[in-house]
Amino acid sequence: MAEITRSAAFNQGNIPGALAMASQRFNLTVVSTRMKTRLAIAMFVVSVIMLGVSVGVTAGVLVKHLRRNSGEALYRRAFGVSVTYDQLLFERYSDIRIIASLKHIRDPTTPDSELQLLLDDTKATFEFYSWIGIANMNGIVRAATNGVLAGFNVSARPWYKECLDADPDNPRPYLGDVHDALLLQGALQLKERLQLVDVSMPLFDMNGVQIGVVGAHLDINLGRFIEKTALNADEHLYVLTENAMVQAPRTVDDKLFEDVPRGEDSAFAKAGQGLSGYHVEEWPSGTRYLVGYTQAKGYRDITLGWRILVRKATSDAYATSKQVIKILGITYLFLGLVLVVSSYMVAHLTTAPLVQISRAADSIRKRAAMPNIPTVKGYDEIARLSYSLNALINALILRELHLKRANEDLRDKIELIKLTENHLRESEENFRSLTDSIQEAFIIVEVGNGDNPSRENLLHLSPAFTKMFGIPISEMHRDPTCWLGLVFDCDRPEVVAAFENRMETSLSLTFRVHPGPLAEPQAPRHIALRTHPSRIDSSKHQFVYVRVFGVFQDITELKMAQLESMNKSSWVRQVGHEIRNPLAATFTMIHLLLETELTQEQTDLLLTIKQSNDNSLTLINSILDLAKLEAGEMTLENIPFNLCAQTEDVLELMAPQAQAKGLRVGGYVSPLVHPWVKGDSLRLRQVIINLFTNAVKFTKTGHVLLRIELAEEHNADGNGRVNDQMEQLLPQQEGDGDVYIRVSVSDTGIGIAPGNQGKLFKEFQQAESSTSRMYGGTGLGLSIVRRLVQMMGGEVGIVSAVGRGSTFWFTARLAKQTQMDRLNDQFEEVGVVIVRCDGKRVMLVSKWKVMAEIVGCAVIPLGGELVMVESLEAGLERINRGESFHVALVDEAGLSDRIMIMTLAKHVPIAVISTRENREKVRGLVQPDHIVNVTDPIKVRRLQTEIVSLMSGKDMPVSPSAQLTKLRAEKRQQQEAGMVLQDGTRILVMLVEDNLINQKAVGKQLERITGAPPLIAGDGQACLDILTSLEAEQKPLPDLIFMDVCMPVMDGLTACDTLVQKYPEERRPAIVMMTANALPEDYARCMQMGADSYLLKPASRDLLKETMSVWWRVVRERRLGRRRSASSQSLARSVIVEETIARLSGEKEKPKPPSVEEDS
């Protein structure tokens, strides 16, 4: 730029101007040179200072860090030695405590030889045991390891004297200091010095009377083993007491107690004060050592108080830090040379563009007008500065024009703001009207707007706040947080801590308050608070403020309702658990009796008892169901079952109650209904039993009939009965899809007036108050029915008239079973086919019209023809007319005329239908293969078997009942063989159960399955003691442990966690928890404690057998060293657990297959 100006001056003939310009250029050059030199020197000086400070700080930090690491390493080794000492001595104390707790040790009559064997086995478990013995109350050693010191008097020994006169409820162990064992050394004929540590415990008999002391001597040489494994070669270990040396290194000169520094600041003194750490000190030998120190503080009940010192020469400990200092010094010298060169280069590059800018600025100063600033190229910062100067000049020119336009825009915006304020004012009035009319209290607080940025201003508060908190709105204007003083003391810290973040995040709080005097009412209440902050954008304002929007809601009534529901559910659950335990024992005993040899009548009676027991469990479940339905925790399962079998079970269960009142009972499943379905069988059974029980209760004479049919069939036929066209629809085709059934229970009872029918399905209500007084009931059953039916995708209703009986009905949607479901079904009837009797005629002699519907469901699906007559005379008349019949079914109403029955038997085989109470009347008529008895209510499958069996004497094959019996017997033999290995080894099972009845019941059931009685423990601690005893005797541990959850002394969950921690996976038995608590959280707790599986009481024999079969294989593979993959173990667990989890909400057991005796 100077060159251009100078050329313009010479061109104008201005020689003095050119000379002045050249002089100015020279001055600028001198100034730039001085600037470069000063800048280079300044940069170098600053760099050297920073380099020196960095050298000192870095070196100091590194040296301090390295030395601290060395000291901490020695401290950690000392601490590790102390922990090892503590744990080893605690383990020995635990051995002595276990010995003192064994029953046969506490028995004074136990022979001394048996005591010695136990002590010898214990001594063999730890190589540093020198001697273990048991002394009586006179100080005479009764028994000792290897018989050493047996008969000696040790009453003067501290370990014996300290344990005399002990408290049986809180016996104190004894742990002595190191001492010379001259007596034991002489008895063992040892020449070397023997130093020991004593551990002892008082010994009590079963009545809590002290009978002696159990003591052990430990060889102090165990410290050499610790020193060898825990320290490096150049580190020395010292273990000391207050007055003696316990252990010193063998390879150093400082071996005596007097050689250890013991000043006030020494490691010895600090360790004695219970301190831990490290420091440098000089030892009497003149060498400086880095010493790590700590005190063996003990482990649980054992306290040593030994001082642990680990030392290392400082020349070795700090060798690394000295080498690092040398390397840093050389490195920073090299960096100093680099800084000298770089400072000069940076100064040169920095001053060059500044000279160009100064020349351009001087040129601008001398011109009258605003010239363009020349552009400097090559440096982004300088170029940006030159462009900015040019832009500044242009901006000044356009400024006035922009100001004019801005004034016009400002006038338009003012008008828009006034219009917006009017709309805002209207919206605010609408908002206030809305918040003032509801029960919730709305609050808006502004923070940071004004002179005081931290002040909170209350913008809006609805009147409901005063009714809720009892605080006037004027007080809230003074302090918007004053309501926090009304919060309960126990809730206030949490609420205050959360409320401090109200300006940063949204809050949702629940707390309790003591309202003020203006509250309505003034009782304590629960409050829910929800807030949301809104921050104003600071780019549009000179200040930043936050508005917090909040809503206070009174939730006292909701909390009270939740608390009442929780208390009721907890009570119901506890009562259900207490009732389940005795019922579980009854359940198991019944199944054990069913496996014995019984007569047909005994079997039928026992099965009825079994069904009644199951019904009791169902009633308990109904009580629990109500609590779960109200809490929304009820879920339905989806398992395969046979609809016909469910119907027959209900009829057989309800028959004794109905027949005792003189009522006829019957039921059937329409042949059009697919019987093999999937759904919640026990919930369906629960609904049917509830309706059937009500029908029997409110019926004095007549009958109760159960019908299950297709919903479409009922709608088409109108009455739901088997029609003449049914034969054309059989047999049915199997396949996927849904079955929409309609279940109805009809009776001839008192009936219900239409005006009272609407009350039936509501909780705690009955049709009339007189009904409750006459027949009893709580009014819960039908309400549970309604909710369960709705969960099954159906609806429930009633058709009734006073004096004409009632029909309760409901619908449900079930899924059809696939062929695979049929193969895996628990009823085990796959492969058994009832032989058809196409064209055969069956005579039914009965005056009960409903009997034709029931028998028709058995005859028509077989292809037979059913003919009904009302008397034996009418039946004989039809035969005499030449009509042919293959089987006759005679209802028990015709049993009085025996001569007529025998006459009919000459023409056709007879099946007599009678109740269990009338079986004695039929017993004299029964003739094998010609006159048989069928129990009423009729089981369709059983009746079909008998019909085919009676016909088989003419032209039918062998009875399917015999086929079914044979198949089940073969399958039972296969399952029993699965519990024994090829070498004859049987599964070993342990039962942990505190209830003596359950011990006997479940233990007997396990013995039937395994062929050998199980190990039994009364609580978790007894289980652990038995396992410890088995290990001490080197006997195999059980393969499977069935463990109860609720037990005294030690519960099942604690015992399970202890077993998981104590035994590695390859040795630990499989643990199956058994409990009557049936909520999902109970299962989750068991799994968290490490249990392998979970069973709900009562468990059937089949479920126990399946559990043992699955987990025995898993345990065998673990112990053989073949680890299963995670997916395989999950699959093994799912065999038992998944079905139990799915049924936890239902509180019930999976359906069990019928025994051979049931159908024999």
Secondary structure, DSSP 8 states (H G I E B T S, - for coil): -HHHHHHHHHHTT-HHHHHHHHHHHHHHHHHHHHHHHHHHHHHHHHHHHHHHHHHHHHHHHHHHHHHHHHHHHHHHHHHHHHHHHHHHHHHHHHHHHHHHH-HHHH-TTS-HHHHHHHHHHHHTT-TTEEEEEEEETTSBEEEEGGGTTTT-B-TTSHHHHTTTT--TTS---EE---EE-HHHHHHTT--S--EEEEEEEEEE-TTS-EEEEEEEEEETTHHHHHHHHHS-TT-EEEEE-SSSEEE--SSSS--SGGGS--STTSHHHHHHTT--EEEEEE-TTS-EEEEEEEE---BTTB----EEEEEEEHHHHTHHHHHHHHHHHHHHHHHHHHHHHHHHHHHHHHHHHHHHHHHHHHHHHH-SS--------S-HHHHHHHHHHHHHHHHHHHHHHHHHHHHHHHHHHHHHHHHHHHHHHHHHHHHHHHHHTSSSEEEEEEES-SS-TT-EEEEEE-THHHHHH---HHHHHH-TTGGGGGB-TTTHHHHHHHHTTTTTS-EEEEEEE---TTSSS-S-EEEEEEEEEEE--GGGSSS--EEEEEEEEE-HHHHHHHHHHHHHHHHHHHHHHHHHHHHHHHHHHHHHHHTS---HHHHHHHHHHHHHHHHHHHHHHHHHHHHHHHHT------EEEEHHHHHHHHHHHHHHHHHHTT-EEEEEE-TTS-SEEEE-HHHHHHHHHHHHHHHHHT-SSSEEEEEEEEHHHHHHHSS----TTGGGG-S----SSEEEEEEEEEE-S----GGGGGGTTSTT--S-HHHHHHH---S-HHHHHHHHHHHTT--EEEEE-TTS-EEEEEEEEEEE--HHHHHT-TT--TT------TT-EEEEE-S-THHHHHHHHHHGGGT-EEEEESSHHHHHHHHHTT---SEEEEEGGGTT-HHHHHHHHTTS-EEEEE-GGGHHHHHTT-BTTTEEEEESS--HHHHHHHHHHHHHTTT--S-HHHHHHHHHHHHHHHHHHTTB-TTS-B--EEEE-S-HHHHHHHHHHHHHHHSS--EEESSHHHHHHHHHHHHHTT----SEEEEESS-SSS-HHHHHHHHHHHS-TTTS-EEEEEES--SHHHHHHHHHTT-SEEEESS--HHHHHHHHHHHHHHHHHHHTT----HHHHHHHHHHHHHHHHHTGGGT--------HHHH-
